[in-house]
Structures are given as C-alpha cells and as structure tokens.
Amino acid sequence: MRWTHPDRRRFLFTSALVTLPGLAGAQPAPTLEAAIEQAHAKLWRERIDPYGVILDYIGELPTPEDCRLGRPNAIGWWSPIENGPMFTGLYLPAACERARRTGQEVDRANARRLSQGLLKCASVSDVPGFIARGVGTDGQCHYPLTSDDQTHPWFYGLSAYLRSDIPTADERAAIIRKMSEVAGALQQYGWRPPCAGQFKGEFRGGFKGHLFRDAVRYLYMLRTMHAVTGDQVWLERYRTALAERAEQSDKTRIELCAEGYPYDRSAIANIDTTQLWIYIGCQASLAGLTAMESDPILVASYRKGLDVNAAGALAAIDAYRQFDNNDTKLFGHANWRAVYGAAWFPQKTQADAHRLSEMADVAKAGERKAYERVYMRNPLAGATLIALAGHPQAQDAVTRVVTHYDYNRLNMSEFLFAETAYYAL
C-alpha cells in the first residue's frame, strides 16, 4: 500500500453500526468485526510511515537537526517517532494473523511492510544492536537513545513474521542475519540496549534485572533465537538463564515468570491503571514460551504467569466505560514544538534528557493525551493480556472494550491494541 498523507486522503467507513455506545442518542454498539475494521482502516491510512514503522500520532516529524540536538529531547519521548519498534513489533503478529485469516494479498503486503520497517530501525546506525525509535524527515535521522521497551518488541514482531508463510526465502535469510547480529551484540553488552550518536558507548535499560518483566523478556529472546537460528548455544543460554537469580533478587527467572506483573508493582507505579501496555510484550513472551517449551514444569510456571496477568487485567479494563467518544479535550502534543520548544536546552547526559522530557508547557499540551492513556490505552492493553492468556472471559472482555471506541476520533496510535487483542483471541 502506498503511503499517502492523511490530509490528502479520506477513508469512508460505511457501516450503520459504527455509532459508539454510552452516549446520548447512541445507536447499538458496533459488532466486534466492524470495530476492528474501523481501527484497522484508521491505522493504515494515516499512522504508518513510508518505511513501515508505526507513528505515535500525526504530527510534524523530527528533522536531522532535531535528532542531532535532541528536540524535544534526546530520548525522543513525546515525538511522533517515540515508539516505532515497540508499536510495530507488538502489532506485527496481529498483522500476520490477519493475513492468515483473510488470505488477502493486501494484508500479506502490509505485514511484509511492517517487517521491513523493523529492519529499517535496526539499520540506520553504525552501532551494532542499536534499535532506533523511528526515523525523521530524511528517512535516516534518529534519536540517540533507545530502550529495552523498543528492543524486545523488535524481536517479538520479527519472530512472528518468520513463523508465518509470508516471507520469501531471501527475506527469511535477511531477517535471521539481522536478528543474529542484534542478539549477538546484546549478548556482548550483557543484554543492555546500546545508545548511539553523542551517547555512543552508553546503554539504556536492560533485560537481566530483578523484575518479572526483565526475566520473561530475556528468556523469550534467548529461546526465540534458538527457534530462529537452530543454534544450540542459544538453547544452552536459555536453560542457564532459567535457573539464575538476577542481582537483587531471591527468585530464579522461572520463579519470576510465575509471579506475573503484580511482582513489579513496588518498582513500577500505577501498573494496573496506566501501565498495562508495557506488559503486552511480557504476556506475549509467556504465551510464546509456553508454545515453545515441552517441559511440563516450565510450562506450568509460564501458564501461571499468564493467568495472574489476565486476572489483574480483567479487574482493570472497565475503565473504558469512562471514555466519552464526544470528549473535546485539547490534544496539544500534535504540536510538540510548541509544547516543549521553550524549555529546550543542550543535553550532555541521559539524565539531562530525562529532565527535559518533563518540562512541558502544560496549557499548550492539554489533557487529551492523558485521557486516552487512562481510558483507551490501558483498557485495550488489558484486553490484549486477557486474550493472550486464553482466559475464559477473553471473548467477552475483548468485545466489550474494543467495541466501545470511535477509532476515527482517537489521537494516539495505541488504539492499535484493539487489533492485538482481537487477533490474539
């Protein structure tokens, strides 16, 4: 599909069922399938960049100068390319499943395009193992700071693509080479994602920490690299990692997997109300490990973690009821230069970049982004966790949440979690 700027192209969604529920004079809720098609159409007509990377929202892309100077900040937070590999990687398995179900060439081509976007993110820097958050106006410029939140979904998305029948033999070979290159570099770095540009030689985040999310993502990537390459060394590393205790932890990694995300509550604030989205990759990892593993004891631990996460999410998703599709709060982040420009200063350290990211013009930013984060992103992420677990209430939970929103009115691209939930059923 050729990318066309949203201002130059409109999509007419013709369905008598798309008026959203819970509003004055509202029609009956759309069917689940109609809601998914509306979300899918919006994503593909305006939120995929020319290279196959998902944008956070519609806004001015950063220029090479922006990326070099770190505007709005060197992390790239709050820019339209903040979460390219994360969103693209988490969404690609849904795109592959859609292609399998429909058999349509357009869906196969879409999945292929996303895989190329992920490869792009791993190919714009001279730093081995660096996964750029996305690219700016010239198709090459990128912010110097990535994170583990971008790196793990990169592996997850590409491994799902390789499991499909979509890639050609040449594509498979190229993807496996790149995954091996990135994984090999991370192994050398102690599984810490490297930085680029002025922060070359530094790292941001990691996978060998003491939290549940550290353990499950690390195990998944090791096990997946064995599945992808057939190289026995990855299986040996996986088996060793299972029984290891991370620094500052009294639990082995397999024990942490059984704990689920509640184990992380003391370290990560507000998981249940705002942060379920960062656990989609963890839940997907547990599901993937369950499928790849034959040891019944390990499977039982992974299965326990899946169920714990689904139970927590089921208790949190009803926040969707508070989302008003007619809400008119200001989404000022679309003009990120105005929101963050006045506070900008040169950043010499990662701490500088983090501090700058917190210096917004609150009046210009508006309240809409936070509104969507709490009442749209979190419920849809929760529905995905429930669906990935195969929870008995998964169909009902996904239907209730996904059919609530008018996707044409949403600003943040996290609405893509409607499809991750649906195609995980």
C-alpha positions in Angstrom: 0.0 0.0 0.0 1.4 3.4 -1.0 1.6 5.8 2.0 -0.4 8.9 1.5 -0.6 11.9 3.8 -3.8 11.8 5.8 -4.7 15.3 4.8 -4.8 14.2 1.2 -6.8 11.1 1.6 -10.0 10.2 3.3 -11.5 6.9 4.1 -15.2 6.4 4.2 -16.2 3.8 6.7 -19.8 2.8 5.7 -21.4 0.9 8.4 -24.7 1.5 10.1 -23.2 0.1 13.2 -20.3 2.4 13.9 -22.1 4.9 16.3 -20.5 4.3 19.6 -22.3 3.2 22.8 -22.8 5.0 26.0 -23.6 8.4 24.5 -26.8 10.4 24.3 -28.8 9.2 21.3 -26.2 6.5 20.5 -27.1 3.6 18.3 -26.3 0.0 19.3 -22.7 -0.9 19.7 -20.8 -1.9 16.6 -20.1 -5.6 16.1 -16.6 -6.6 17.1 -15.6 -7.1 13.5 -16.9 -3.7 12.5 -14.9 -2.0 15.3 -11.8 -3.8 14.2 -12.2 -2.8 10.6 -12.6 0.8 11.7 -9.5 0.7 13.8 -7.5 -1.1 11.1 -8.5 1.4 8.4 -7.5 4.4 10.5 -4.1 2.9 11.4 -3.3 2.1 7.8 -4.5 5.3 6.2 -2.6 7.7 8.5 -0.3 6.1 11.1 2.2 4.0 9.1 5.2 6.0 7.9 6.7 5.5 4.4 9.1 2.9 5.7 6.7 0.6 7.5 7.1 2.0 11.1 4.1 2.9 13.2 3.9 6.6 14.4 2.7 7.5 17.8 0.4 10.2 16.4 0.0 12.6 13.5 2.5 15.5 13.9 5.5 17.1 12.3 8.3 14.6 12.0 11.7 15.5 13.6 14.3 16.8 11.2 18.0 15.7 11.2 18.7 18.8 13.2 16.1 17.9 15.8 17.6 14.4 16.2 21.1 15.8 16.4 20.2 18.4 19.0 17.7 16.3 20.9 14.4 18.1 20.3 12.0 17.7 22.0 14.6 15.6 24.0 17.4 13.2 23.2 15.2 10.2 24.1 12.6 11.1 21.5 9.9 11.0 24.1 6.7 12.8 23.1 7.7 13.0 19.4 5.7 11.2 16.7 8.5 8.6 16.4 8.8 7.8 20.1 7.7 4.1 20.0 8.2 2.9 16.4 9.7 -0.5 17.1 7.6 -1.1 20.2 4.3 -0.5 18.4 5.4 -2.0 15.1 6.8 -5.1 16.8 3.7 -5.6 19.1 1.4 -5.1 16.1 3.1 -7.3 13.5 1.9 -10.6 14.9 -1.7 -9.3 14.6 -1.0 -8.3 11.1 0.4 -11.8 10.3 -2.7 -13.4 11.9 -5.0 -11.1 9.9 -3.2 -12.1 6.7 -3.6 -15.8 7.6 -7.3 -15.4 8.3 -8.2 -13.3 5.2 -5.7 -14.8 2.7 -5.7 -11.4 1.0 -2.6 -10.1 -0.7 -3.0 -6.6 0.7 -2.8 -8.0 4.3 0.3 -10.1 3.4 1.9 -7.0 1.9 1.1 -4.9 5.0 2.8 -7.5 7.2 5.8 -7.5 4.9 6.0 -3.7 5.0 6.0 -3.7 8.8 8.8 -6.3 8.9 10.8 -4.0 6.6 10.1 -1.1 9.0 11.6 -3.1 11.9 14.7 -3.9 9.8 15.0 -0.2 9.0 15.1 0.7 12.7 18.0 -1.7 13.2 19.9 -0.5 10.1 20.2 3.3 10.4 23.0 3.4 13.0 26.6 2.2 12.9 26.2 0.9 16.5 25.7 -2.9 16.4 22.5 -3.9 18.2 21.0 -0.4 18.2 17.3 -0.2 17.5 16.2 3.3 16.6 12.8 4.5 17.8 12.0 5.5 14.2 13.3 7.8 11.6 12.7 11.5 10.8 12.2 13.5 7.7 15.2 12.2 5.7 14.4 8.6 6.4 17.7 8.1 8.3 17.9 10.6 11.2 17.0 9.2 14.6 17.3 10.0 18.3 20.4 8.6 20.1 18.6 6.9 22.9 16.6 3.7 22.5 15.5 1.3 25.3 14.6 -2.2 26.2 11.0 -1.3 25.5 11.9 -0.8 21.9 14.3 -3.8 21.6 12.2 -6.7 22.9 9.2 -6.0 20.6 11.6 -5.8 17.7 12.4 -9.5 18.3 8.8 -10.4 19.0 7.5 -8.9 15.8 10.1 -10.3 13.5 9.9 -13.8 15.1 6.2 -13.8 14.4 6.7 -12.8 10.9 9.2 -15.6 10.4 6.6 -18.1 11.7 4.2 -17.0 9.1 4.2 -18.2 5.4 4.6 -14.6 4.2 8.4 -14.0 3.9 10.3 -15.3 0.9 13.5 -17.4 1.4 15.6 -14.3 0.8 13.6 -12.3 3.3 13.9 -15.0 5.9 17.7 -15.2 5.4 18.0 -11.4 5.8 15.8 -11.2 8.9 17.7 -14.1 10.6 21.0 -12.4 9.8 19.9 -9.2 11.3 18.3 -10.8 14.4 21.6 -12.8 14.9 23.6 -9.6 14.6 21.4 -7.7 17.1 21.2 -10.6 19.5 25.0 -11.2 19.3 25.7 -7.5 20.1 23.3 -7.6 23.0 25.0 -10.7 24.3 28.3 -8.9 24.3 26.7 -5.9 26.1 25.2 -8.0 28.8 21.8 -7.6 27.3 21.8 -3.9 27.7 20.4 -1.9 24.7 23.2 0.4 23.3 22.9 4.1 22.6 24.1 5.9 19.5 25.2 9.4 18.5 26.6 11.5 21.3 25.7 8.8 23.8 27.6 6.0 21.9 29.2 3.7 24.4 26.3 4.1 26.9 23.3 1.9 27.4 19.6 2.4 28.3 17.7 -0.2 30.2 18.4 -3.9 30.2 17.0 -7.4 30.4 18.9 -9.0 33.3 17.3 -7.1 36.1 15.3 -8.5 39.1 11.7 -7.7 37.9 9.2 -10.1 36.3 9.3 -8.1 33.0 13.1 -8.4 32.9 13.0 -12.2 33.4 10.3 -13.1 30.9 11.5 -10.9 28.1 15.1 -12.1 28.5 14.1 -15.8 28.5 11.8 -15.2 25.5 14.6 -13.6 23.4 17.1 -16.4 24.2 14.6 -19.1 23.4 13.4 -17.4 20.2 16.9 -17.0 18.9 17.3 -20.8 19.2 14.0 -21.3 17.4 15.0 -18.8 14.6 18.6 -20.0 14.1 18.7 -23.5 15.4 22.0 -22.7 17.1 22.3 -24.8 20.2 24.2 -22.1 22.1 21.0 -20.0 22.4 19.2 -23.0 23.9 22.1 -23.5 26.4 21.9 -19.9 27.4 18.2 -20.1 27.8 18.5 -23.1 30.1 21.2 -21.5 32.2 19.2 -18.3 32.5 16.1 -20.2 33.7 17.8 -21.2 37.0 19.8 -18.0 37.5 18.9 -15.4 40.2 19.2 -11.9 38.9 21.1 -9.4 41.1 19.0 -8.1 44.0 16.6 -11.0 43.6 15.9 -14.1 45.7 14.0 -15.7 42.9 15.1 -17.6 39.8 13.9 -16.3 36.5 11.4 -19.1 36.1 10.0 -18.3 39.5 9.7 -14.7 38.5 7.7 -15.7 35.4 5.1 -17.4 37.6 4.7 -14.3 39.7 3.4 -12.2 36.8 3.3 -8.4 36.7 2.0 -7.9 40.3 5.6 -8.7 41.4 6.7 -5.4 39.7 4.2 -3.1 41.4 6.6 -1.9 44.0 9.1 -0.8 41.3 6.7 0.5 38.6 3.9 2.8 39.7 0.3 2.5 38.6 0.7 -0.7 36.5 -3.0 -1.5 36.8 -4.3 1.9 35.9 -1.8 3.2 33.3 1.0 0.8 32.5 -0.6 -2.4 31.3 0.7 -1.5 27.8 4.3 -2.2 28.7 3.3 -5.7 29.8 1.8 -6.7 26.4 5.2 -7.9 25.3 5.7 -9.8 28.6 2.4 -11.6 28.2 3.2 -12.4 24.6 6.5 -13.7 25.8 4.8 -16.0 28.3 2.5 -17.3 25.6 5.4 -17.8 23.2 7.5 -19.6 25.8 4.5 -21.8 26.6 4.2 -22.8 23.0 8.0 -23.4 22.5 8.6 -25.3 25.8 7.9 -29.0 26.3 9.0 -29.4 29.9 5.6 -29.6 31.9 7.1 -27.9 35.0 8.3 -24.9 33.0 5.0 -24.7 31.0 3.1 -24.7 34.3 5.2 -21.7 35.5 4.6 -19.8 32.3 0.9 -20.7 32.4 0.6 -19.4 36.0 2.1 -16.1 35.0 -0.3 -15.8 32.1 -3.3 -16.4 34.3 -2.1 -14.0 37.0 -1.7 -11.2 34.4 -5.0 -11.9 32.9 -6.8 -11.8 36.3 -5.1 -8.4 37.0 -6.1 -7.0 33.6 -9.7 -8.2 33.9 -10.0 -6.2 37.1 -8.7 -3.1 35.4 -10.4 -2.9 32.0 -13.7 -1.4 33.0 -12.1 2.0 32.9 -13.1 2.0 29.3 -16.7 2.9 30.4 -15.4 6.3 31.4 -14.2 7.2 27.9 -16.6 9.6 26.2 -16.3 9.5 22.4 -17.5 13.1 22.3 -14.8 14.4 24.5 -13.2 17.6 23.2 -10.1 18.0 25.4 -7.1 19.6 23.7 -4.6 17.2 22.2 -1.7 19.7 22.1 1.0 17.2 21.6 0.3 17.2 17.9 2.3 20.5 18.0 5.2 19.2 20.1 7.4 22.1 19.2 5.1 24.5 20.9 4.6 22.2 23.9 8.3 21.6 24.5 10.2 24.1 22.5 10.6 26.9 25.0 12.2 24.6 27.6 14.8 23.1 25.3 18.4 23.1 26.3 21.5 21.1 25.2 21.7 17.7 26.9 25.0 16.3 27.9 23.7 13.3 29.8 20.8 10.9 29.8 19.7 12.5 33.0 19.6 15.8 31.2 17.4 14.3 28.5 15.0 12.8 31.1 14.8 16.1 32.9 14.0 18.0 29.7 11.3 15.5 28.8 9.4 16.6 32.0 9.4 20.3 31.1 6.2 20.8 29.1 4.0 23.8 28.6 1.1 22.2 30.4 -1.5 24.6 29.0 -0.4 24.0 25.4 -0.2 20.2 25.9 -3.8 19.9 27.0 -5.4 16.9 28.8 -6.4 14.7 25.9 -3.3 12.5 25.8 -3.6 11.6 29.4 -7.3 11.0 28.9 -6.6 8.5 26.1 -3.8 6.9 28.1 -6.0 6.0 31.1 -9.4 5.3 29.4 -8.3 4.0 26.0 -4.8 2.6 26.0 -4.9 0.8 29.3 -8.2 -1.0 28.8 -7.2 -2.1 25.3 -3.8 -3.3 26.6 -5.7 -5.1 29.4 -7.9 -6.8 26.8 -4.8 -7.9 25.0 -3.3 -9.5 28.1 -6.6 -11.4 28.7 -6.8 -12.6 25.1 -3.1 -13.7 25.0 -3.8 -15.8 28.1 -6.8 -17.6 26.5 -8.8 -16.5 29.6 -12.3 -17.9 29.8 -13.7 -14.4 29.6 -11.4 -13.3 26.8 -14.1 -13.1 24.1 -16.4 -11.1 26.2 -13.7 -8.8 27.6 -12.3 -8.0 24.2 -15.7 -7.4 22.7 -16.8 -5.0 25.5 -13.7 -2.9 25.4 -13.0 -2.9 21.6 -16.5 -2.0 20.6 -16.7 1.0 22.9 -14.5 3.4 20.9 -15.0 5.5 17.9 -11.5 5.0 16.5 -11.8 7.8 14.0 -11.7 10.3 16.9 -8.6 9.0 18.7 -5.3 10.8 18.6 -2.7 8.3 20.0 -1.9 5.2 17.9 -2.3 3.0 20.9 -5.7 2.1 19.6 -3.7 -0.5 17.6 -4.1 -2.6 20.7 -7.7 -3.2 19.6 -6.2 -5.4 16.9 -3.6 -7.0 19.1 -6.4 -8.1 21.4 -8.7 -9.3 18.6 -6.2 -11.3 16.7 -4.9 -12.9 19.9 -8.3 -14.5 20.5 
